[in-house]
Amino acid sequence: MSLNTRLLFALLGFPLLVYAMMAVLLVIQSDTEAREAQQERLVNAGELLAPSLADAIAQGDSQRVESVARQLLTISGLQTVALFDAQGRRLLLLGNAAPPPLKAPASSQLIMEDNAWRLRLPLALTQPSTNPLAAVRNSAGWLDIEMDRRALTLGHYRLIASLSLGGMLLGLLMFLVAFAISRYTTRPIEEANQALYRLSRGDYRLHLAPSNAAELHQLTDHINALAQHFQQAQRDMQTQIVQATSELQESMETIEEQNIKLDLAHRSALRANAVKSEFLANMSHEIRTPLNGIIGFCRLLGRSSLDSRQQEWLQHVHRACDNLLMLVNDVLDFSKLEANRLTLEEADIDIVALVDEVVGLHAPEAQRKQLHLVPMVYDDVPTPLCGDPLRIHQVLNNLIGNALKFTHEGDVIVRVMLDNQEGQHVVLNLSVSDTGIGLSNAHQEALFSAFSQAEPSHSRQFGGSGLGLTICRQLIERMGGEIEVESELGKGTTFSFTLPLLAHKAIERPPEISLPNPVIRLYEMHTPTRLVLEHLLQRWEAQPVKFDDPDQAQLLILGLEHSDYTPERFKHWQAVIDQTPCPVLILANGNSFDLPPLRLTQGGETLYKPFSRAQLVASLTQLLIPTFVPSKLPAPLAASHAPSQPVKLLIVDDNAPNRELLKNMLEDPTIHITALESGHQALEFARTGNVDMVLMDIRMPGMDGVQTTQALRRLSSTWARCPIIAVTAHVLSSERQKWLAEGLDDVLIKPIDEQQLHLLLHRFLGVTHRLADSTAVALPTNHSPKAVKTLSHSAPAKLSVVDLEIGARLAGGKEYLAREQLKRLIDSLDDSEQHMRAAFAQQNLPTLLDWVHGLNGASRYCGAPELALLVETLETRLRTSGLDHVEGLLEDLYRAMARLRAHRPLLSRP
């Protein structure tokens, strides 16, 4: 606000405010006095003429009655006069409108309405009585007078208009005075401001006249001095410009030549890039064909008879081919997009299964941030549809990933709706809404540009390169759709896109299950999730009711948040479950490793959000649809018979000898074994198949055993109940309890005791495995920390370097297998020693522990007692004390490894 404006407000505001307050008080006082005066005049006139009217009515003198009544009409504003006798009959009416007949008043009444006042007076024949009933009996009737208040209101408005006109004239006068004063005060300042503006524009020839005020006089002198300084600086600059111009002219000729060369190089680069993109797009078939052939022949070669080393080499070749094929596919897809040569597939799509699959991939992140990830596929979406499921999966995966990335609380909702259907053509509308940080209008415009994000800091804070949305837009446009975004900063974002698809064989989606009309009590505080559950249950012929409904229910569904697992709330819900006479289905917003389990007294199941529709159907089928379950046989009888169906076991271990040994130990016609080498392979296998039990190695590269177990538990309810046994060469008591709390069912220590393996099979699967007879191995399999601390460095020297008898026992009585295991161990010692020395030199405890643990696991299955005891001791020391005081143990271990290498030629003899 300028100084001139502030002076105007200061000079005008206070006087006008005082005038306004006085005017308001005057209007209020005037209106009050006028109302009181008119009211007093009306009451006095009525009471004055009431006795005369009463006598005239009593005498029956109608002329006198009318004469007296007309005297009332002379009062200003009076518009109606009416007389009534004691029985309520109207005797006289003077005026425009007749008052309505009312009951005779017992005393004087003044009725105030919006535009009129009405006075009602009883006409008494006798002296006034304090008894109201007596006064009514002696009444000759009553008088009804109506007075118009509009004249009073009109006078009120005239006064307001007069005061307003006076205020306007006063304001105009004050404005002129204030304007003159402000101009006199601010004019010198404006002149100084104009002078500075001219200086900023390069006009240095100005000279301000001195002012009368001392402060303004100093300001004028300083501005004049500044102008002189600028004049001198301008002259100096002009001299420098002349010198620089001559040098610049010489440089410009050189730059022009360079620009011509750069332009030619740029055009050449564009042509080369186009040729490169076209070449890669055209070479898709030629590159993939030999790679697929190599992979196929590797698989065929793997079925032939190869020794262990050849198998290992073949696995390396196969793994390298898979990585190369993945890399080639990524490069070719990007080049196809760039060269506009991307080909879309046409395959049948189940939208519900596709959306559930994408949502399931993002379940861990949603559970980690305690967000609600809700898929909604509307019933009018037909199935199956024809399109490119891989590209739709890619777009949804990117949009949901971004929504979870930029959302810290609330929910992410995926909606699939039918936009239009004409014949065999269907247009779907898919949207991903979140309650995250949102986007401003400026950021929305640049959102779909390559390498751009809403804020420069987002790449550091949230990750990503800014290419995802660009690729999504290109894919959607190539599929014939359009993508748009709606967002408000701080209130979330909604990405929606249309998707045209073919519907050659599409029909209305049938219900996934038909329930026997059960009553289901439902508790779910998250509104979108509750609406989805209510709709699905009604669609599946169930009757969802509120949580506090008194009707008898066949199932209770509880949707619980993280806050419901606090100690107080946990006790409350456990009490609710204990008091519920029906099974309970818990829908927990989290994972099984972060939330403690609730005891289901009457049976039930726990699903972890976000769950798929298939998982919900499976749980409802198990809990609500009765099936025939044969009674369990007695334990001895059940153990004596082999199961009618083969038992499926999954072995996950990154060490090939360990996998081979376990397969040989479990070899039996009634057991079908699948052996995999990594957690990622286990997840790929689990998406298409199921097993009865898993033997899981703990320390594996990439995904370790605990992470793989947690991922398997999230896949489905079947995998959530599957027994998963940890197989490890070393475990402390605290680690064992931690693993059990994180989802593993038991821990098996290497070398595996056949009796323990037998008990696990019988405990979890109810079957008896005919294992080879073997005695207990003399080598200790577990050492307490106290026992380890008492071991001296000379103790291992008392043990044999190689003991094939122990190795045969560990290999299930197969001496040839023990020899092969020992050879593999010796061949791996050089690599293990090299990495352990490097890790210890760098003081890298995790890396050193990984290699020591791997050597411990490998030596547990071999007849190398000295090495096994030393590496066991070293691992325990590393886990309990870190890198302190382990150098001596390492040197003992290296010497033991050297002694074991010396026995390698002896093992090759028959």
N, C-alpha and C positions, 0 to 999 in steps of 0.2 A: 504494500500500500504506500503510495507516494506521500511526501510531506505536505503537499498542497491538499490532498484529500483528507489527511488527518486534521489539518487546521480547519477545513470546512466542517468536518464532523464535530470537532470540539466547539466551534462557535455556533453551530446550528443545533446540535443535539440537545444540550442542556436546556436552553430556553424553550424549545419546542416540547421537550419532555415535561417541563413544569407546566406549560400551557395545557398540554393534553391531560395531565392529572387534575388540574383545576377544572377543566371542562367536564371531565367525567364526574367529578364530585358535584358540580353545579347541576348536571343533568339528573343525577341520582336524587339530589336534594329537591329539585324542582318537581320531579315526578312524584316523589313521596308526598310533598306538600299538596300538590294538586289532587292526588288520590284521597288524602285525608279530608281536604276541604269538600270535595264532591260527595264523599261518603257522609260527612257530617250534615251537609245541606239536604241530602236525601232523607236521612233518618229524622232530622229535625222537622222537615215538612210533613212527613208521614205521621209522626207522633203528635204534631200540632193539630192536624185536621182529623185525626182518628176519633176523638170524642164527638165532634160535630157529626161526622158520618154515622157514628153509632146511634146518636139520638134521632137523626133523620130516618135511619132504617127502622128503628123501633117505632116511630110515629107513622111510618108508611108514607112519608113525604118524598116522592120520587123526584120532584123538581128540585127540592133542596139538596137531595143526594147528588144529583147531576151537577148542580151549581157548585157545591163544595168540591166535588171531584175534579171539575174543570179548573179550579184554582191550582190544583197540583200540576196541570199541564203547562202552567206558565213557568215552571222551573226549567231551566236550561238543560237540555239533554234528555228530558223525560219523554218516553215514546209510547208507553202503554200504562193505563190505569184500569184495574178490574176490581169489582165488588162482588163478594159472595156472601150468601146468608149462612146461618148456622148449619143448614143441611147440605151445604156445598153447591147450591144453585147459584148461577151467575146472575147478579142483579143488574150490573152495569159494566160496559166495556167501552173504553175510550182509547183510541190509538190504532196501531196497524195490525198487530198480531195478538191473538188470544192466548193467554197463558194456559197451560194444561191444568185440568182439575186435579188438585191435590188434597190431601187430608188437612183439616183445619189446624193451624199452628197453635200450640199452647202458649207461645211467647213470641216476641219479635224475632224475626229471622232475616239475615242479610246474606243472600246467596250471590257469590262473586263468580262469574263465568268469564270466558275469554273476551267477548265484545260487549257484555252487558252485566249490570248489577240488578238484582231483583230483591225488593223489600217486601216482606209479608208480615202484616200487623194484625193481631186479633182486635175486634171492635167490642169492647166490654160494655155491658149495661150497668154494671155495679162497680163498686170500688175494687181496685185490684186485690186479688187474694194470693196468699203465698201457696195455696194448694192448686196445682195445675188443673186437676179435674174439676174443681169448683169453678175455676176461671172459664173453662170451656163450656160449662153448663149455663153460665150467665152471659155468654157471648152472643152478640147480634150478628156475627159473621166475621169476615176478615177482609183486609185490603191487600191487594197484590199490585205493586208498582214496579215497573221495569224501566231502567235508565240506560241509555246508550253511552258506552265509553269511548266510542271512536273519536269523538271530538277531543277528549283528553289525550288519546294516543296521537292524534294529528298535531296537537300542540307540542307534545313531547318531541315528535320528529322535526317540527319547525325549529325548536330550540337547538336540536342536534345539528340541523343544516346551518343555522346561523353561526354556531360555534365552529363548525368545520370550515365555513367560508372565512371566518375570522382567523382561524389557524393557517389557512392557505395564504392569506394576505400577510400575516405575520411571518410565515416561513419564507415567502418571497422577499420580503424586506430584509430579513436576517441573512438570506442567501446573498443578496447584493452586497451587504456590509461585509460578510465573511469572505466573499470572493475578492473584494477590493483589498482587504487586509492580507489574505493569503498571497495575492499576486505581488503585493508590495514586499512581502517577506521572502518569497521564493524566487523572484525574478533574478537577483544576482547569482543564486545557485544554479539556475537554469543556464545563465550565460556562461558560467564556469564549466558546466557540463557540456555545452555546445562547443566550447573551446577545446576541451579534452577530446571530444569526438572528432573535431577537425584534425587534431594532432594524430589521432589514431588512423585517420584516412590519408595522412601524408602532407597536410597543409601546415607548414611550419612558419608561415609569414604573418601569423596573427599577432595582435598586441591588444591586451585588455586594458581599458581605462581604470584607474584606481577607484576604489569604492570608499564611501564615507565611514563605514563600519570598520573597526580595527581588524576583526577576524577575517572579514572578506578582503581587506586590503592585503593581508599576508598571503591569502590564497591567490590573489591576482598576481602578486610578485612571483610566487613560485611557478605558476603556469607560464608566465612570460620567460622565466629563466629556463624552464623545460623546453620551450619552443626554440630558444637560441641554441641550446645543446643539440637538439635534433637537427637544426640547420647545419651545424658543423659536422655532425655525424653523417648527414646526407652527402655533403661534399666529399668527405673522406671515402664513403662507400662508392660514389660515382667513379672515383679514381681507381679503386680496386676492381670495379666492374669492367672498366676498359681493359685492364690488364688481363683479367680472367677470360674475357670474351675472345681475345686472340688465341689463348691457350685452348679454349673450348672448341673453336673452329677447327683446330688441328685434330682434336680428339674425335669430333663428329665424323670426320671422314673415315677414321679407323672403325668406329662403331657401326657405321652404315655398311661397311664391308662385312663385318662380323654378323650383322643382322641378316644379310643376304645368305650367308653360309648357314646360319641357324634355321632360317626358313626352309632352305633346301633339305637340311638334315631332319627337320620336323616332318616334312612331307614324306621323306623316305621312311621315317619311323612309323608313320601312320600306315603306309602301304605294307611295311613289314609286319605290323601288328595284325592288320586285316588278313594277310596271307597266313600268319601263324594261327589265328583263330579258325580260319577256314580249313587249314590243314588238320588241326586237332579234331575239329568237328567231323571231317571226312574220314579220319583214321580211327574212329571209334570201333568199328567192327574189326578192322585189321589188328588193333592192339589187344582187344579183349579176347579174340579167338585163340591166339597162341597161349595166352595166360590161362584161359579156361582149359585148354588142352594139357598144359603142364600140370595144373592142379588135378585134373582127372586122372592122368597117368600116375601121379604121385599116390593118389588113393588106391589105384589098382596095384601099384608096386608095394604099398603097405600091406596088402593082403597076402603077398607072397612070403616065402620063407627067407627071412633075413636075420642076421645076428643082431644083438642088442646095439652095437655101435652103428651098424648100417641103419637100423630103425631110428636111432637118434639123429643121424645125418638127414634121413628122409623127413623127419619131423621139422628139422630146421629149414629144409627146402620148402616144405608145405607152408610153414608159418611165414617165410619170406614172400612166397607167392601170394598168400592172402593179403599181406600188408601192401604189396605192390599193386594188387588188383583194386584194393580200397583207394589207394592214392590215385591210380589211373582213373577210376570212376569219378572221384571228386574233381580232378583236373578237366576231364572230358565234359562233365555236367556244366562246370563254369564256362568252359569254352563254347559249349552249345548255346548257353544263354547269351553270351557275348556275340556270337555269330548268328543268332536267331535260328538255330538249328535244333532246339530242344524238342523231342518227340514225346507226346503225352500218351500214357497207356490207357487202355480201356479194360476194366475188370469190374466184377461185381463187388459192391461195397455195402456193408452193413454199418450204417452211420452210428448206431448205438455202440457196437463193438469197437469201432474206430475211435470214437470219442472217449470211451472208457479206457482204451489202451493208452491214449495220449495222456489222459488225466492220471492214470496209474504211474506213468513214468515220472510225473512231477509230484507224486505223493510225498516222497521224503522231504522235499523242500517246503511244501505246504505244512507238513507236520512240524518241521523244525521251527517255522515262523508262527505256528499256531494260527494259521489262516484256514478259512472254510473254502475248499475247492469243490464247487458243485456243478456237475454236468446236468443239463436239461435238454433232452431230445423230445420234442413235442410229438403227440400221438399221430398227428396228420402227416408226418414224414413217412413216405412209403419205403418199402424195402423189398428186394435189393435194388440198388441204383447202380448205374454204370459210369465209371470215371477213373481217375488216376488216384488210387488210395495213397500211394507213396507221397505225392505232392501235397495232397490234402493233409496228410499226417505231418508233413514238413511245415506247412503254414501254421496249423494249429499248435504244433510243438513250439514254434517260435513265439507266437502271440501269448500263449499261456506262460512260457518261460519269462517273457518280458513283464507280464502282469505280476507274477510272483516276485520278480526281481525288484520292482519298484513299489511293492505294497508291503507295509509293515504291520498293519492290523486291519481287520475287517474280513472281506471275502473276495474271491475271484469266481465269477459265474460264467459258464460256457453254455450258450443257448443255440439250439438248432431248430429253426422254424421253416415251415413251408411258405415260400413267398408267392409262388405261382405254379400252376400245373395246367398244361395244355397238351392233351393227347399223351404222347410218349416223352414229352419234355418237361422237366421239373427244374424249378429255380429255388434253391435253398438260401436262407439267410442265416449265416453263422456269425455269432458275436462273442466277444470275450470282454467282460466288464470287470473292473477292479475298483477298489477304494484306496488307490495309492496316491502318489504325490501329484498326479495330474500334469497337464501341459498348458502353457499359455498359447495365445493365438499365433504369436510369432514363431514359437517352436513347432506348432502343428504344421505350418507351411513348409518348413524345411525337414520334416520328420522322415519323409520317404526318399531323401537324397542320400547317395552313397557316402559312407564314412562320416555320417553326421549323427549326433545325439542331441538331446534337449539341452544339456549343459556340458561344457568341456570337461567338467570334473566327473561326469557320470562314467566315463571310461575307466577312471581310476577307482571310483567308489563302487560301481556295480559291474564293471567288466564289459566286454563286448567291443566289436570294432565298428558298429554302425552300419553293417551290411545286411543284417537280418531282414529288416522291414523292406529294404530295396528289393531283395530277392523275393520276399513274399508278394510284393506288389506285382513284380514281373510274372511270377507263377500264376497269380490270380487272373491277371489280364490275359495270359495265354490260355487259361481255361475258360475265358469268356466272361469273367466276373469283374466286379469293381470293389475296391476297398476304401473305406473312409474311417475317420476318427472323430469322436466327440469327447471333449475333455474340458475340464475347468481346473485351474491351478489349485491344488490342495484338496480337490473333491473327487479324484479318480478319473479314469479314462475308459472309454468303450471303443474297441476296434470291431468293426462289422464289415463283412464282405458277402457279396452274392456269389452263388456257385451254380451255374447251369449244368445239369446232369441228365443223362438219358435214363428212361424208366421203361425199358422194353418188357421186363418181367416183374415190374413192381406191383405189389399189392399192399393193402392196408396192413400195418404191422399187427399180427395177432398177439394176444396176451402171452407172456412168457410162462405163466403158471396159472392154474385155476385152483383156488383155495376153497375149502368146504365152508365158506361163509363164517369164518371165525371173528370173534370180537377181540380187537387188539388195542390195548391201552398204549398211548403214544405220548412220550415226553421229549420234546425237542425245542430248545429256546431259540435256535437260529431259524428265523422265519422262512427263508428260501428252502432250506433243507426240510423243514417241517411240511411245507406245501408239496414238495416233491414226494415225500414219503406218503402223505395222505392221498395224493393222486394215484400213486402206484398201487397202494393197498386197495383202494376202491376199484382200480382197473383189474386187479387180481381177485376180485370178489370177496374182499375182506371188509370189515366194519371198523375203521379206526375211530376211537373215542378219546376223549381228553384223559389226562393222567389222573385226575381226581374223580372220574366217573365211577359211580358205585356199582355198575353192572359187573357181573362175573365175566372175566376175560380169559381167553385161551393163551395169550401171549402178552408180555410187557416189553415194549421197546423203549430203551433209555438212551437219549442222546446226551453224552457227558462231555464237558469241556475240561481243560487242564485245571481250572479252578475247582472243579468237583472232586479232584484227587488230593486236595489238602487234607490233613488229618481229620479235621472236624467234618468236612463234607464227605470224606471217604467213609467215616463211621455212619453218617446219616444214610448214604446210599446202600451200604452193606445191610443196615437194619431194614431198609425198604425191600431189598431183595430177599432177605430172610423171611419177611412177613408176606411175601407174594406167593400165592399158592400155585403159580403157573411158571413155565419157563421164561427166561429173561434174555432178550437180545440187546446187547450193549453196543451202541455206536459211539466209539470214543474218538475224539478229535486229537489224535496223537498216534504214537506207535507203541508196540508192546514192550519196548525196551526202556521207554521213559516213564510209563504209567504202571503203577502196581496193579496186579490182577485182583478183581473182585471175586469172591467166592459165590458161585451160582448154586444156591441151595437146591432148587428144583430143576436144575439143568439149564442149558442155554448155550450161548455162544457170544463171542466178542468180535465185532468187525471194527476196523480202524479206518476212519475217514481219510481221504475219499475212497469209497468202496464202489465197485462196479455193480451194474444191475444184475449181472450173472452171479456175483457173490451174494447179493441180497436174496436172489431167487433160491440159490442153493441152501442158504441158512433157513429161509422160511419153509422150504421143502422138508428139511431135516427136522424142524421143530414143530411143524403143524400138520404134515401129511403122514399118517401112521404107516409104517412098513413092518413086515414080518421079520423079526430078529430071532433066530434060533437060540435056544438056551445054551449057555456056556457049558462045555464038558468039564468034568473034574480035571484039576491040574495034571495029575499023573497020566490020565488017559489022553489028554490033549497033547502032552509032550511026547507021547510014544508014537504018534502018527505024523507023517509028513503032511504038509498042507496040500490041498487039492490044486491050488494055483501056485506057480513059482513065486518065490519071494524076490522082490526087486530091491537091489542094493546099489547105491551110488557112492563111488569112491572119488574124492576130490583131493588131489595131492600134486604139487608141482614137481615132485621128485619121482622120476620114472621107475627106479628100482623099488621104491616104497609101494607104488601102485601095483607093480608086477607081483611083489611078494604078498600083498593083501589079497590079490586075485587068486593066487595059488593057495593061500591058507583057507579061503572061503570057497574053493572049488567044490561044487556039489550040483547034482542034476536039479535039485529043488530050488536053487538060488541063481537068479539072473543078475549079473554084475555089469555095471557101466562105470568105466574109469575115465575121469577127466582131469586135466592138468591145471585148471585155473578157475577162479571164481566167476569170471565172465562166461566161460564155457558152461559152467553149472547153471547160470541164469538162462542162457540160451536153451539149454536142455529142459529146464523147468517150465519154460513157457509152452512147451508142446507135450510134455510127459510128466508122469508122477512115479515115485518110488515109495517103498515101504520104510526105508531107513537110509540115512546118509552118514558116511564116515568122512569127517571134514578135517583136513589139515589146517592148523591155525596160522602158521607163518607162511604166506605165499606172496609173491610179488603182485603189484596192482591192488587187487582186493584180497585182504586177508580173510581167514576163516570166519571171524566174527562179523565182518562187514558182509560177507557172502551169506551168512546165516540170516542176518537181519533183512537183506534184500529178498531172500527166498520166503521168509515169513510174510512179507508184504504182498506176495504175488496172488495168493488165494487162500481160502480157508483150509484147503487140503494141505498145502505146504505149511500153513500155520500150525497144523497138528502133527506134521511128520516128525518122527524122532531124528534129531541131528546130534551125532556124537563127535566130540572134539578128539582128534588124534594128534598127540604132540609128544615130543621127546623130553619135555621139561615143563613143569608147572609148579608154581608156589601155591600155598593154600589160599592166599588172597586173590591170586589170578583165577584159581578154580572157581571161587565164589563169584567173582566178577563175570566170568564167562557164563555161568549158570544163570545169573541175573540178566544177561544180555540175550538169552534165548536158546542157548545150547542145553541139551537134556542130560548129558553126562560127559565125562572126560576119560579117555583111554590113553594110557601112557605107553610110549614106545620103549623097548620092544614089546609087542603086544603079547600078553599072556593068553594062550588059547582058552583057558578056563574062563577068564574074564570075558573074552569075546563070546563064548558059549552062553554065559549068563546074560549078556546084553541082548543077544538074539532071542533068548527065551523070555527075558523081561519085557522087551518092547514089542516083539512080534509073536510070542507064544509058540515058537517052533524050536526044535532041537536039531542042532547041526552036528553031524558025525565028524568030529575033528580027529586028526591023527593023534595017537597016543604019544604023549611026551611028558617028560618030567620037568620039574621046575628048573629054570636056568640058574646057573650058579652066579651069573653076573647080577649085581643088584640093580634094580630098575628104578628105585627112588631113594634119594638121600635126604634126610632132614637137614636143615641148615646147620644144626649142631654137629651132626656127623661129618658134614663137609668140612667144617672148620678144623676138625681134628686130623684130617688127612695130611700127611707130610709129603714132600716132593719125592721122597724115596719109596713111598708105598706102591705106586704103579709098577715099579721094577719087579715086584714079586709076582705080577700077573704075566701071563703069556702074551707075546705079541700077536700070535695067530693061534686060534683054537677052533679047528673045523668041527669038533664035536658040539661046541656051543653054537656055532653057526648053523649046523644042521638042525639042532633043536629049535632055533629061532625061525628057520625056514620050513617048519612043519615036517621035519624028518627027511628033507630032500637035500642030499649033500651036493648035488650038481648045482642046485639053486643057490646054496650057500657060497660055493666057489664063485659063481657069477656075480653075486652081490658084493663079495669081497674084492673082486677084480674092479668092478665099477667104482667102489670106494677108493681103492688105491689110485685109479686113473684120475680121480677128481681132487686128489690131495694137493697137487701142485697149484691148481687154480685157487683152492681154498686158502692155502698158506699165503699166496701172493696177496689176496684181498685182505686177509686178516692182518698181515704186516702193514699194509698201506693204511687200513682203518685205525690201527693202534698208533701209527706214526702221526696221523692227523687228529688223534684223540676223539675219534668219531664213534661214540658208544653205540648208537642205534645200528650203524652198518656192521660194526664188529660183532654185535649181538646176533644180527641176522645170520652172518656166516657161521658163527659158533653154533647157533641153534640148528642150522642146516646140516652141519657136520655131525652134531649130536644125533639128529634124527637118522642120518645115513648109517652111522656106526652102531645104532641100536639093533639093526637087523643083520649084522655081520659078526663073524667070530673073531673080533679084535678086542679082547677084554681090556688091555692096557689103554688103548686109545679111547674106548668107550668111557672108562672111569675118569680119565683125565678131562675129556671134553665135557662130561657131566659136571665135574667139579668146577671147571672154568665157567660154565654157563651160570651155575648157582652163584659163584662169586661175583660175576658181572651184574646179575640181577639184584643182589643184596648190597654190594659195596661199590658198584660202578667200576671205574678204571683204576681205583686204588689197589696196590699190592697184587696185581695180576701179571706183572711182567715175568716173574719166576715161573708161574703156571704156564704162560705162553711158551717160554723157552722149553719147558718139559714137554709141552704138547708138540712143538716142532721136532724135537728129538724123537718122540714116539712116532710121529708121522714118517720120519726118515727111516726108522727101523722097520716100519710096516712096508715102506716102498721096497726095501731090500728083499722082502718075501714074494714080490711079484713074479719073478721067474719060477719059483717053486710051485706056484698055483697053476701054471700052465702045463705041468707034468700030469699024466694020467694017474 
